[in-house]
Amino acid sequence: MDGIITLENIVAVLVALGSFITIVGVGMGLMQRDQLASRMKAVAARREELSRQQKAKFPQRMRLQPKAHVGVMRSFLERVKLENLIGSKETRNRMAQAGWRSASAPITFAFARVATPAVMMFLVVLFTSLSKKVDLSFTAFMFVLAIAAVIGFYLPNVVVSNAGQKRQKLLTRGFPDALDLLVICVEAGLSVEAAFARVADEISEACPSLAEELGLTTAELAFLGDRRQAFENLSDRTGLGGTKSLATALIQSEKYGTPVALALRVLSQENRDSRMALAEKKAGALPALLTVPMILFFLPSLFVVIIGPAIIQALAQFKGG
């Protein structure tokens, strides 16, 4: 026993144990690196899959299809030095808020602002020349032409503004439900991309416009390297205060590391409070709004019911007497 426990044997055992620990540590590090690489590959594959799914769901009108008349309009705008209207961010945002996010939409809008006044003036000239009953003096004719030109200049803006307002009403109506679903998905453990994709699928029938925007944001989160840009694009495309708050909350969560679920829950509660305040405001304005209909419709019938029998009795007594 004394021959086995010697200094040389103890040193050999310690060296072997240290070598074993070193090999195990290096192997575990390599295994962890391999696991990290596999996880990163899985995340990248999932993002590519979500991108393909969302890209396949996009309607055909969103895909870029160059047409001949678009090139003609672009060349005309370049000749008259109005190409700055095409590339302005404000014009692109207005087109996106109206639901027209194709590449030809800004070109068509800018060309319409130039061509519509000429078309309106041509229609006025054609109507006055063909109509025999209309006889205008030169001053009146020029005044009508000026009015037609002004109407034609502002008509494209009015059309785009009306389309944007209608679409924003639809988005506002469906946003609270989408935000609640987003809170549920994030609290259940889904990532932001998966939560956006799931919410877009769930509300596709109730609010197709908002589902389209969320699906596009999901694709941008997979395509763009800067996630902040994807959230900012969502707020710019919709133009809603709720989506701007959502984008701000998600950007701050990405930047400062705050819990996404907590930020979304606070935002959802604020959205509920604002909806309740808006409903109370509308309810408070109802008495003032009902004053004119009551005067026009209720009071005359009420007077007929109250005074009518007395008038009939008075007429009967007058005839009998």
Helices and strands as residue ranges (DSSP letters): H 7-57, G 60-62, H 68-79, H 84-87, H 89-97, H 104-130, H 138-187, H 192-202, H 208-223, H 227-238, H 241-256, H 260-293, I 294-298, H 299-320
